[in-house]
Amino acid sequence: MAKVRATPRAIRAPSLFDALIPLFALAALLGGSLAVFGLDALDGPIQVALILCAMIAALVAVKNGHPWSSVQEAGQEALSSITSAIFILLAVGALIGTWNLSGTIPTLVYYGIQVLQPSWYYAAAALICGLIALSIGSSWTTTATIGVGLVGIALMLGVSPAITAGAVISGAYLGDKLSPLSETSVLASQLVKADIYEHIKRQAWTSIPAFVLALAGFLVLGFIGAPDVENPVGVDTELSSLSSIYQITPWNLLPLALLIVLSIRKVPASLALTFSALFAGLLAPFLQPDVVREFAGDTGTTVLDGIRAAWIAMANGFSIETGIPEIDQLVSRGGMDSMLPTLWLILGAVTFGAVLEKFGLISRLIDPLIHRAKTTGRLYLTVFGCALGLNLVAGDQYIALVLPTRVFRAEFETRGLAPTMLSRLAADSGTVTSPLVPWNSCGAFMAAVLGVPTLTYLPYCFFNILSPILSVLYGFTGFRIERADQHPASSTDGGTTSEENH
């Protein structure tokens, strides 16, 4: 008896309704997560929502005739595209933990906070947050630690908390965009298969001018509304608290110096971060013996205390209870495990984006817009509109960064534009505008920790407003727009498993 072979199912192009189903599910599930759990949604509910959305998109693809094996391949491609990013993010978590243990981050805060004066308070707040975020690679952590203190000091000084909040967020996002420690910078470069340092160099061409203009605005506002108070109340108390816990000395900045040297010498990012983390852990017993002894549980052996403290700080982060909430919040963080929710979120977003892209669902919506974008300027405007729209609809900066990057990558290649042009534009459009949306996870977080409503501080987030404007303007004028043949070669394997170019 002849064996009957199954007839392959015909593959159908997705309809407009097919393309809208996953997006409606995305908006509903993410919106529901934020409504039910608030900011706690970032601890798991949003990640679950993304996985469910990826499954819904996969079912739509199967309905249109694609085999499940193709869905699995899309997921595998998504995961392989962020292999390097995973190791870099874990190294970042380890570094933050040991930098807090060794006093590196507290020393940066201690020195930075001493430059405050009422007349240029807003500009100083932006600069301090920019430097700290550049050092630690996290806009959220910067805002939730030094940002909270700066807004509190603003109330004592009689300057505007709303403007201060705008300055804090402007500085925090500048540092986040230009830091090789930032998960969004790492992800943006990985998604376009570019070297992270090349991405940061191109990012600087929009970020630095936008920040300079923002500083000018903050200086004008500061001198116009500066009160007749010269000594910030509470600053001495904060400095005294830090110096009573840590031995504040320039030697604490050696791990930062090592990271800068390794970065300049183009050491792979994961290695540079790990070396700096280990170096901070080795220095900690000499720089902060009391802190290390207390954190390690005082085993009675200095060497064992140092090993135990560094190991725990790298794995689970550093923690301390001083009785001063601001200090505890500043230094009690880090560890590889602290990056797991972020990795989970990225895995969900990248997988969802890969399924939408592979099976033509998102292109069904975007292609008409791309075809109308005949010029580079219009293409830039389309990418910006897509990223901003995802921040409004999806409510999360990772989705607003990942999806436009994946969707427009082929179009940028077709037009001969360098991959870092897309990563820069996606970061300017997706990452930076996220705290300007009240129901976005970033906007909700900033409002909650700073105590200033999103719509109140929004007009003063000068950097976050100017950065995407400049990026789109560059697209229309052709200024600092590089072609693919002008761009340095990126990793030969697409940045998926090779890290030597980081």
C-alpha positions in Angstrom: 0.0 0.0 0.0 1.4 3.3 -1.1 2.3 5.7 1.7 0.3 8.9 1.6 2.3 12.1 2.0 0.8 15.0 3.8 0.2 17.9 1.5 2.0 21.0 2.7 -0.3 23.8 3.7 -0.3 26.9 1.6 1.2 29.9 3.2 -0.9 33.0 3.1 0.2 36.6 3.5 -1.0 38.2 6.7 -4.1 40.4 6.5 -4.4 43.7 8.2 -6.5 42.1 10.9 -3.8 39.4 11.4 -1.3 42.1 11.9 -3.4 44.0 14.4 -4.3 41.0 16.6 -0.8 40.8 18.3 -0.7 44.6 18.7 -4.1 44.7 20.3 -3.1 41.9 22.6 0.2 43.7 23.4 -1.6 46.9 24.4 -4.3 45.0 26.4 -1.9 42.8 28.3 0.7 45.4 29.1 -1.9 48.0 29.9 -3.7 45.4 32.1 -0.4 44.5 33.8 0.4 48.1 34.7 -3.2 48.8 35.8 -3.3 45.7 38.1 0.2 45.6 39.4 1.5 49.2 39.0 5.3 49.4 38.9 5.5 45.9 40.3 4.4 44.7 36.8 8.1 45.0 35.9 8.9 42.2 38.3 7.2 39.5 36.1 3.7 40.4 34.9 5.0 42.4 31.9 7.4 39.7 31.0 4.5 37.1 31.1 2.5 39.5 28.9 5.3 39.6 26.3 5.6 35.9 26.2 1.8 35.5 25.8 1.9 38.1 23.0 4.7 36.1 21.3 2.6 33.0 21.5 -0.5 34.9 20.0 1.7 36.1 17.1 3.0 32.6 16.7 -0.6 31.2 16.5 -1.5 33.8 13.9 1.6 32.6 11.9 0.5 29.0 12.2 -3.0 29.9 11.1 -1.5 31.4 7.9 0.2 28.1 7.1 3.6 28.4 8.6 4.8 25.2 10.4 5.6 25.3 14.1 9.2 24.5 13.3 9.5 28.0 11.6 8.2 29.5 14.8 10.9 27.7 16.8 13.5 28.9 14.3 12.3 32.5 14.8 12.7 32.1 18.6 16.2 30.7 18.2 17.3 33.5 16.0 15.9 36.0 18.5 17.9 34.4 21.4 21.1 34.1 19.4 21.0 37.8 18.5 21.4 38.8 22.1 23.9 36.2 23.3 26.6 38.8 23.8 24.2 41.2 25.5 23.3 38.5 28.1 26.9 38.1 29.2 27.5 41.9 29.2 24.4 42.5 31.3 25.5 39.9 33.8 28.9 41.5 34.0 27.2 44.9 34.6 25.3 43.5 37.6 28.5 42.1 39.1 30.3 45.4 38.6 27.6 47.5 40.3 27.7 45.2 43.3 31.5 45.3 43.8 31.6 49.1 43.0 29.3 49.7 45.9 31.3 47.3 48.1 34.6 49.1 47.3 33.1 52.6 47.6 33.5 53.6 43.9 29.9 54.6 43.4 29.5 56.4 46.8 32.7 58.3 46.1 31.4 59.5 42.8 28.2 60.7 44.5 30.3 62.3 47.4 32.4 64.3 45.0 29.6 65.2 42.6 27.2 66.5 45.2 29.6 69.1 46.4 29.2 71.3 43.3 25.7 72.4 44.1 24.8 76.1 44.2 21.2 77.5 43.9 21.9 79.8 40.8 23.1 76.9 38.7 21.4 74.1 40.7 19.4 72.7 37.7 22.4 72.5 35.5 24.5 70.9 38.3 21.7 68.4 38.9 21.8 67.4 35.2 25.6 67.2 35.1 25.8 65.1 38.3 23.1 62.7 37.1 24.7 62.5 33.7 28.1 61.5 35.2 26.6 59.0 37.6 24.5 57.4 34.9 27.5 57.3 32.6 29.4 55.5 35.3 26.8 52.9 36.3 24.8 52.7 33.1 21.3 53.0 34.6 18.9 56.0 34.3 16.5 54.3 36.8 19.1 53.8 39.5 20.5 57.3 39.1 17.0 58.8 39.4 16.0 56.6 42.3 19.1 57.5 44.3 20.8 60.8 43.7 17.7 62.1 41.8 15.5 61.7 44.8 18.0 63.5 47.0 18.3 66.4 44.5 14.5 66.9 44.3 14.4 66.8 48.2 17.2 69.4 48.3 15.3 71.5 45.8 12.4 71.8 48.2 14.7 73.1 50.9 16.4 75.5 48.6 13.2 77.0 47.3 13.9 76.0 43.7 11.4 74.2 41.5 11.1 70.4 42.1 9.5 70.1 38.6 12.5 71.7 36.9 14.8 69.7 39.0 13.1 66.5 38.1 13.4 67.4 34.4 17.1 68.1 34.9 17.6 64.8 36.8 15.9 62.8 34.0 17.8 64.7 31.3 21.1 63.9 32.9 20.2 60.3 33.7 19.2 59.5 30.1 22.2 61.2 28.7 24.5 59.0 30.8 22.3 55.9 30.0 22.7 56.5 26.3 26.4 57.1 26.3 27.4 54.4 28.8 28.8 51.0 27.7 27.3 49.7 30.9 23.7 50.5 29.9 21.5 47.6 28.9 19.7 49.8 26.3 22.9 50.8 24.7 24.1 47.2 24.6 20.8 46.1 23.2 20.6 48.8 20.5 24.1 48.0 19.2 23.4 44.2 19.3 20.2 44.5 17.4 21.9 46.2 14.4 25.0 43.9 14.7 27.3 46.9 15.5 30.1 47.4 17.9 28.8 49.1 21.1 31.6 51.7 21.1 30.9 52.6 17.5 27.2 53.0 18.5 28.1 55.3 21.4 30.4 57.4 19.2 27.5 58.0 16.7 25.1 58.5 19.6 27.2 61.3 20.9 26.5 63.4 17.8 22.9 63.9 18.8 23.2 63.4 22.6 25.9 65.9 23.3 24.4 68.8 21.3 21.0 68.1 22.8 22.5 68.0 26.3 24.4 71.3 25.7 21.2 73.0 24.7 19.4 71.5 27.7 22.1 72.8 30.0 21.7 76.3 28.5 18.0 76.1 29.3 18.6 74.9 32.8 21.2 77.7 33.4 18.7 80.3 32.2 16.0 79.0 34.4 18.4 78.8 37.3 19.6 82.3 37.1 16.2 83.7 36.5 14.6 82.0 39.5 17.6 81.5 41.9 16.6 82.2 45.6 18.7 84.2 48.0 20.1 81.1 49.6 23.7 80.1 49.3 24.2 77.0 51.4 22.1 74.0 50.5 20.4 72.6 53.6 21.0 68.9 54.1 24.0 68.5 51.8 26.4 68.4 54.7 24.3 65.7 56.4 24.4 63.6 53.3 28.1 64.0 52.8 28.7 63.2 56.5 26.6 60.1 56.3 28.6 58.8 53.3 31.9 59.6 54.8 31.0 57.9 58.1 30.2 54.7 56.3 32.9 54.7 53.6 36.4 55.8 53.6 36.1 58.4 50.8 39.3 58.7 48.8 40.3 59.1 45.2 41.7 55.6 45.4 38.1 54.3 45.3 37.9 55.5 41.7 40.6 53.1 40.5 38.0 50.5 39.2 36.5 53.3 37.1 39.9 54.3 35.8 40.6 50.6 34.9 37.3 50.4 33.0 38.0 53.6 31.1 41.5 52.3 30.1 40.1 48.9 29.0 37.3 50.6 27.1 39.8 52.9 25.3 41.9 49.8 24.4 38.8 48.2 22.9 38.8 45.2 25.3 35.6 43.2 24.8 32.9 44.8 26.9 32.1 41.7 28.9 35.7 41.2 29.7 36.3 44.8 30.6 33.3 44.9 32.9 34.3 41.6 34.6 37.9 42.7 35.1 36.7 46.0 36.6 34.3 44.2 38.9 37.0 41.7 40.1 39.4 44.6 40.6 36.9 46.4 42.7 36.3 43.3 44.7 40.1 42.8 45.3 40.5 46.4 46.4 37.5 46.5 48.7 39.2 44.8 51.8 41.9 47.5 51.6 39.8 50.5 50.8 36.7 49.6 52.9 37.7 47.0 55.5 34.9 47.8 57.9 32.2 47.6 55.2 33.7 44.4 53.9 33.9 42.8 57.3 30.3 43.7 58.2 28.9 42.6 54.7 30.8 39.3 54.8 29.6 38.4 58.3 33.1 38.8 59.9 34.5 35.3 59.5 37.6 36.3 61.4 39.9 36.0 58.4 40.5 39.1 56.3 41.2 37.1 53.1 38.1 35.0 53.5 36.0 38.1 54.3 37.2 39.7 51.1 36.5 36.7 48.9 33.1 36.1 50.5 32.1 39.8 50.2 33.2 40.1 46.5 31.6 36.8 45.6 28.2 37.7 47.1 28.3 41.3 45.7 28.9 39.9 42.2 26.2 37.3 42.5 23.5 38.9 44.6 24.6 42.5 44.9 25.8 44.7 47.8 23.5 45.6 50.6 23.8 47.6 53.8 21.5 49.0 56.5 22.5 52.4 57.8 19.2 53.7 59.0 19.4 56.4 56.3 17.0 55.4 53.5 18.7 57.5 50.8 22.1 56.0 51.5 20.7 52.4 51.7 18.9 52.9 48.4 22.0 54.3 46.7 24.4 51.5 47.6 22.2 48.4 48.2 21.9 47.0 44.7 23.8 45.2 41.9 24.6 41.6 41.4 24.1 39.3 38.5 20.7 38.2 39.7 19.5 41.8 39.6 19.8 41.7 35.8 17.5 38.6 35.4 14.2 40.5 35.3 15.8 42.8 32.6 17.0 39.8 30.7 13.6 38.2 31.0 12.0 41.3 29.7 14.5 41.6 26.8 14.0 37.9 25.9 10.2 38.4 25.7 10.5 41.6 23.7 13.1 40.3 21.2 11.1 37.0 20.7 7.9 38.9 20.1 9.6 41.2 17.7 11.3 38.3 15.9 7.9 36.5 15.3 6.3 39.7 14.1 9.1 40.3 11.8 9.7 36.8 10.4 6.1 36.2 9.5 5.4 39.6 8.0 2.9 40.8 10.7 4.6 44.1 11.6 5.7 44.8 8.0 2.0 44.6 7.0 1.5 47.7 9.0 4.9 49.4 8.4 5.5 48.7 4.7 3.0 51.3 3.5 4.7 53.9 5.7 8.1 52.9 4.4 7.1 53.1 0.8 5.8 56.6 1.4 9.1 57.5 3.0 10.9 58.3 -0.2 13.7 60.4 1.4 16.0 59.7 4.3 14.4 62.4 6.3 10.9 60.9 5.9 12.4 57.5 6.8 13.8 58.9 10.0 10.5 60.6 10.8 8.7 57.2 10.2 11.1 55.4 12.6 10.6 58.1 15.2 6.8 57.9 14.8 6.9 54.1 15.2 9.1 54.2 18.3 7.0 57.0 19.9 3.8 55.2 19.1 5.1 52.0 20.7 6.0 53.9 23.8 2.4 55.2 23.9 0.7 51.9 23.0 3.0 49.3 24.5 4.1 51.2 27.6 7.7 49.9 27.7 11.0 51.4 26.4 12.4 48.0 25.4 9.6 47.3 23.0 9.9 50.8 21.6 13.6 50.1 21.1 13.5 46.5 19.9 10.7 46.5 17.4 11.6 49.6 15.2 15.2 48.4 15.2 14.2 44.9 13.9 11.6 46.2 11.5 13.6 49.0 9.8 17.0 47.2 9.8 16.5 45.7 6.3 15.3 49.1 4.9 18.4 50.9 6.3 20.6 48.2 4.7 18.7 48.5 1.4 19.3 52.2 1.3 23.0 51.8 2.2 22.7 53.5 5.6 25.2 52.5 8.3 23.7 50.3 11.0 24.7 52.7 13.8 22.4 55.3 12.1 19.5 53.1 13.0 20.7 52.2 16.5 21.2 55.9 17.2 17.8 56.9 15.9 16.0 54.0 17.7 17.6 55.0 21.0 16.8 58.7 20.4 13.2 57.9 19.6 12.4 54.9 21.8 14.6 55.0 24.9 14.6 58.8 25.5 10.9 59.4 25.0 9.8 56.7 27.3 9.8 58.8 30.6 7.6 61.4 28.9 4.6 59.0 28.8 2.6 58.8 32.1 1.5 55.3 31.6 4.8 54.0 30.2 6.7 52.0 32.8 9.5 54.6 32.7 7.2 57.6 33.1 5.3 55.9 35.9 8.6 55.0 37.6 10.1 58.5 37.4 6.9 60.1 38.7 6.7 57.6 41.6 10.3 57.9 42.8 10.7 61.7 42.3 7.2 62.6 43.6 6.6 64.8 40.6 3.8 63.9 38.1 5.0 63.0 34.6 3.0 65.8 32.9 4.4 68.3 35.4 8.1 67.5 34.7 7.6 66.8 31.0 8.1 70.4 29.8 11.5 70.5 31.5 12.9 67.2 30.2 14.8 69.3 27.6 17.3 66.6 26.7 14.6 64.0 26.1 12.6 66.4 23.9 15.6 67.7 21.9 17.4 64.5 21.3 14.8 62.9 19.0 14.2 66.3 17.3 17.9 66.6 16.5 18.1 63.0 15.3 15.2 63.5 12.9 16.6 66.8 11.8 19.9 65.1 10.9 17.9 62.8 8.7 16.4 65.6 6.7 19.6 67.7 6.4 22.0 64.8 5.9 24.2 66.0 8.7 26.3 63.2 10.3 24.5 60.6 8.2 26.9 57.8 7.3 26.7 55.3 4.6 27.4 51.6 5.1 30.6 51.8 3.1 31.8 54.6 5.5 31.1 52.6 8.6 33.8 50.5 10.4 33.3 46.7 9.9 31.2 45.2 12.7 31.5 41.7 14.1 31.7 39.0 11.4 29.0 36.9 13.0 26.5 39.6 13.4 27.4 40.2 17.1 25.5 37.1 18.2 28.2 35.1 19.8 31.5 37.0 19.1 32.4 39.7 21.6 35.8 40.7 20.5 34.6 43.9 18.9 33.0 45.1 22.1 
